[in-house]
Amino acid sequence: MEESTSREKVLKKVRHALIYKTDNPFPKVDFDSPVYKPMIDTSDVNFAQEFTKVGGVFIYCENESEVAGTLAALFAECKWQNIYCTEPEFQFLLTQAGVPFDSDEESLQNISVGITGCEFLIARLGGIMVSSKNSRRLNVYPEIHVVIAYVDQLVDDLKDAFESVQKKYSGKLPSMLSIITGPSRTADIEKTLVMGAHGPRELFVILAESPPSENESEE
């Protein structure tokens, strides 16, 4: 009975607030000015600094040929196995690099390295916006996640990423949007830092200059 009475009191207050609206007690609050100070460095430098602070590995390439060479070097140096990639443009780069990969569903459960693109890189946070268009599983399932991105995907702040993704998909957003900031980690158990607890223990971002447009490539 007491619980019902308390609930009714709360609902009565809510109904009263909806019917008798009060004026904004803080009418001069500035909601338009930026919250953060301007970044000192360029977007790519700021992203690289923030991304490496949280344990990510950042690699810059001047063009896609260098991206292919970087993939080949990582494959040889890190002895990667069971690489998985479904995006055609990155499959092409892996083929150029001579790096074997799988893309069929049956191989998914055995993968160690997932290679994907992303929606945007958020410079201030060192964060990566990914969506269901890139993959739901490759962001969390493999031990190692490699993100290939281009300079024109860099944005300064989180609000810029949301505005850009709204514009990119004309308001019809993918069913999943998520922000990744560094490799997966937790210190919940006895305050001991464990990498890869809920996702990849290693996270790479390979940033390249934007690929030529179709018109440029035709010329």
C-alpha positions in Angstrom: 0.0 0.0 0.0 2.8 2.4 0.9 4.6 1.6 -2.4 1.4 2.4 -4.3 0.9 5.7 -2.4 4.5 6.7 -3.1 4.1 5.9 -6.8 1.0 7.9 -7.0 2.7 10.9 -5.4 5.4 10.8 -8.0 3.0 10.5 -10.9 0.9 13.4 -9.5 4.0 15.6 -9.5 4.8 14.6 -13.0 1.3 15.3 -14.2 1.4 18.7 -12.4 4.7 19.6 -14.1 3.3 18.7 -17.5 0.2 20.8 -17.0 1.7 23.8 -15.3 5.0 24.5 -17.0 7.5 26.8 -15.3 9.8 29.3 -17.0 13.4 28.4 -17.6 15.3 29.5 -14.4 18.5 29.9 -16.4 17.5 31.7 -19.6 21.0 33.1 -20.3 22.8 29.8 -20.4 25.0 29.6 -23.6 24.3 26.3 -25.3 26.0 27.2 -28.6 29.6 28.0 -27.7 32.1 25.2 -27.8 32.6 23.3 -24.6 36.2 22.4 -25.3 39.2 24.6 -26.0 40.4 24.6 -29.6 42.9 21.9 -30.4 46.5 23.1 -30.8 47.6 20.4 -33.2 46.0 19.4 -36.5 43.3 16.7 -36.4 45.5 13.9 -37.5 48.2 14.7 -35.0 45.7 15.1 -32.2 44.0 11.8 -33.0 47.3 10.0 -33.1 48.3 11.4 -29.7 45.0 10.6 -28.0 44.8 7.2 -29.6 48.2 6.1 -28.5 47.6 7.3 -25.0 44.9 4.6 -24.5 47.1 1.9 -26.0 46.2 2.0 -29.7 48.8 1.6 -32.4 48.7 4.4 -35.0 50.3 4.1 -38.5 50.3 6.8 -41.1 50.6 6.0 -44.8 50.8 8.5 -47.7 48.8 6.3 -50.1 47.1 2.9 -50.6 50.3 1.3 -51.8 51.9 2.1 -48.5 48.8 0.7 -46.7 49.3 -2.6 -48.6 53.0 -2.6 -47.7 52.2 -1.9 -44.1 49.7 -4.8 -44.0 52.4 -7.1 -45.5 54.9 -5.9 -42.9 52.5 -6.4 -40.0 51.6 -9.9 -41.3 55.2 -10.9 -41.4 56.4 -9.3 -38.3 53.5 -10.1 -36.0 53.0 -13.6 -37.6 49.3 -12.9 -38.0 47.0 -15.9 -38.8 43.3 -16.3 -39.5 42.7 -12.9 -40.9 39.1 -12.0 -41.7 37.9 -9.2 -44.0 34.6 -8.6 -45.8 35.0 -5.1 -47.3 36.0 -5.4 -51.0 38.4 -2.3 -51.0 40.4 -3.8 -48.2 40.3 -7.3 -49.6 42.0 -5.7 -52.7 44.7 -4.2 -50.5 45.3 -7.5 -48.7 45.5 -9.3 -52.1 48.1 -6.7 -53.3 50.1 -7.3 -50.1 50.0 -11.0 -50.5 48.3 -11.5 -47.2 45.9 -14.4 -47.0 42.4 -13.8 -45.5 39.0 -15.3 -45.2 35.6 -13.8 -45.7 33.1 -16.7 -45.4 30.8 -17.2 -42.4 32.3 -20.6 -41.6 35.7 -19.1 -40.9 34.4 -16.4 -38.6 34.6 -18.4 -35.4 38.3 -19.1 -35.9 39.6 -15.6 -36.7 42.4 -13.9 -34.8 42.6 -10.6 -36.8 39.6 -8.5 -38.1 40.2 -5.8 -40.7 37.5 -3.2 -41.2 36.9 0.4 -42.2 35.1 2.9 -40.0 32.7 5.8 -40.2 34.8 8.5 -38.7 37.9 9.2 -36.6 37.3 11.6 -33.7 40.4 13.7 -33.2 39.8 15.1 -29.8 39.0 11.7 -28.2 41.3 9.5 -30.2 38.1 7.5 -30.8 36.7 5.5 -33.8 33.1 5.6 -34.8 32.0 2.3 -36.3 28.7 1.1 -37.5 26.8 -2.0 -38.6 27.9 -1.1 -42.1 31.5 -1.9 -41.2 30.6 -5.0 -39.2 29.0 -5.8 -35.9 31.3 -8.7 -35.0 34.8 -7.7 -36.2 34.9 -4.8 -33.7 34.6 -7.1 -30.7 35.2 -10.8 -31.7 38.9 -11.1 -32.8 41.9 -10.6 -30.6 43.3 -8.0 -33.0 41.3 -5.3 -34.8 42.8 -3.3 -37.6 40.9 -0.2 -38.8 41.8 1.3 -42.2 40.7 4.9 -42.5 41.4 7.9 -44.7 42.2 11.6 -43.9 38.8 12.8 -45.1 37.2 10.6 -42.3 38.8 12.7 -39.6 36.5 15.0 -37.6 37.3 17.2 -34.6 34.6 16.4 -32.1 31.9 13.8 -31.3 29.2 16.2 -32.4 30.9 16.6 -35.8 30.9 12.8 -36.2 27.2 12.6 -35.5 26.4 15.5 -37.8 28.6 13.9 -40.5 27.0 10.4 -40.2 23.5 12.0 -40.4 24.5 13.7 -43.6 26.3 10.6 -45.0 23.2 8.5 -44.6 20.6 11.2 -45.2 19.1 10.6 -41.8 18.6 6.9 -42.4 21.2 5.8 -39.9 22.7 2.3 -39.7 21.1 0.1 -37.0 24.3 0.3 -34.9 26.7 3.1 -34.1 29.5 2.7 -31.6 32.6 4.6 -30.5 35.8 2.6 -29.8 38.5 4.2 -27.7 41.6 2.0 -27.5 41.8 -1.8 -27.0 39.4 -3.5 -24.7 40.4 -3.4 -21.0 39.1 -3.8 -17.5 40.3 -3.6 -14.0 37.2 -4.9 -12.3 38.8 -7.9 -10.8 41.2 -7.1 -7.9 42.1 -3.8 -9.7 44.3 -5.7 -12.1 44.4 -4.4 -15.6 43.4 -7.0 -18.1 43.6 -6.4 -21.9 41.1 -7.9 -24.3 38.5 -8.7 -21.7 35.4 -7.6 -23.7 36.9 -7.2 -27.2 40.3 -6.9 -29.0 43.4 -6.7 -26.9 45.2 -4.9 -29.7 43.8 -2.1 -31.9 45.5 -0.7 -34.9 44.5 2.4 -37.0 46.1 2.7 -40.4 45.4 6.2 -41.7 46.0 7.1 -45.3 45.5 10.0 -47.6 42.1 9.8 -49.3 42.0 7.5 -52.3 41.4 9.1 -55.7 37.9 9.6 -56.8 36.5 7.7 -59.7 36.7 10.7 -62.0 40.4 11.3 -61.0 41.2 7.6 -61.5 39.6 7.7 -65.0 41.8 10.7 -66.0 
